[in-house]
Amino acid sequence: MKPKKNLITRKDLMKDTSAPYWVIAHMTLTNQLPRIHKAMGKGDSNIYHPHAIQIVKDYLKRNEDNHE
């Protein structure tokens, strides 16, 4: 079964936003990212809503502005 094009995984979020793994993990664990499917165990991936890309970009920009 091939994944659909509109499904966004953690790897896609990292690629599209240049965010490190731990930022995505933190935002997922603190429920800051909307998910279409919540992983139920090993081998199952979180599937994020397309809005998650902009949320991560905004988060990174906000943190970048605070460190200047």
LINSULVEN-V122430 format. One record per pair of residues at least 24 apart in sequence whose ideal C-beta (glycine too) atoms are under 7 Angstrom apart, sorted by the first residue. I is the first residue (numbers start at 1). J is the second residue. Records with the same first field share a line. If there is no record, write none. Layout:
# LINSULVEN-V122430
I->J, J
This chain:
# LINSULVEN-V122430
6->50
7->47
8->47, 48, 50, 52, 53
9->45, 47
10->46
13->48, 52, 53, 56
16->53
17->53, 56, 57, 60
19->56, 60
24->56
27->56, 59
